[in-house]
Amino acid sequence: MSAPGDDRDDGVVMITCRRASVLLSRREDLPLGRAEAMKLRVHLALCGMCRNVARQWAALRLAMQRLRDRDQ
């Protein structure tokens, strides 16, 4: 069981924006587990601010890929 204010997953489908931010960052380095990915998907469907953050991560990923491809 989590302590109050702790935003670790505890079976709840809806996650906080703070947790979504952590998962968005984490998925840049490692694939998320099925449960984490689903919770993030649900959160992004309902939260415009976090969708915006996800788009920013996607733009950064694309920019980094283009830089890497250009340098090869």
matplotlib code that plots the C-alpha trace (Angstrom):
import matplotlib.pyplot as plt

x = [0.0, 1.2, 1.7, -0.6, 0.8, 2.8, 2.0, 3.2, 0.8, -1.5, -4.0, -5.9, -6.6, -6.3, -2.9, -1.8, -0.1, 3.0, 3.0, 2.2, 5.2, 7.4, 6.1, 6.5, 10.1, 10.7, 9.3, 12.0, 14.6, 12.6, 9.4, 6.6, 4.9, 1.4, -0.3, 1.8, 1.2, -2.5, -2.7, -0.7, -2.9, -6.0, -4.5, -3.4, -6.9, -8.3, -5.6, -4.8, -1.8, -0.1, -1.0, 0.9, 3.9, 3.7, 3.8, 6.9, 8.6, 7.8, 9.2, 12.4, 12.7, 12.2, 14.8, 17.3, 16.7, 17.3, 20.5, 21.7, 20.8, 22.5, 25.7, 25.9]
y = [0.0, 3.5, 6.3, 9.4, 11.6, 8.7, 8.4, 4.8, 2.5, 0.7, -0.8, 2.5, 3.1, 6.9, 8.3, 11.7, 14.2, 13.8, 10.0, 10.5, 12.8, 10.1, 7.5, 9.7, 10.2, 6.6, 5.3, 7.3, 4.8, 1.6, 0.1, 0.5, -2.6, -3.3, -1.9, 1.3, 1.9, 1.4, 3.8, 6.4, 6.0, 6.5, 9.6, 11.1, 10.6, 12.7, 15.3, 17.9, 19.2, 15.8, 15.2, 18.4, 17.1, 13.8, 15.8, 17.7, 14.4, 13.2, 16.3, 15.9, 12.3, 13.2, 16.0, 13.6, 11.0, 13.6, 14.7, 11.2, 10.3, 13.5, 12.6, 9.1]
z = [0.0, -0.9, 1.6, 1.2, -1.6, -3.1, -6.7, -7.3, -9.1, -6.8, -9.2, -9.8, -13.5, -13.4, -12.6, -11.6, -14.0, -11.9, -12.5, -16.2, -16.5, -14.9, -17.3, -20.4, -19.5, -18.6, -21.9, -23.8, -22.3, -21.7, -22.9, -20.3, -18.9, -20.2, -17.1, -17.1, -20.8, -20.4, -17.4, -19.4, -22.4, -20.3, -18.6, -22.0, -23.4, -20.5, -19.8, -22.4, -20.6, -20.4, -24.1, -24.8, -22.8, -24.8, -28.0, -26.8, -26.0, -29.5, -31.0, -29.0, -30.0, -33.7, -33.5, -31.9, -34.6, -37.3, -35.7, -35.3, -39.0, -40.3, -38.5, -39.9]

ax = plt.figure().add_subplot(projection="3d")
ax.plot(x, y, z, "-o")
ax.set_aspect("equal")
plt.show()
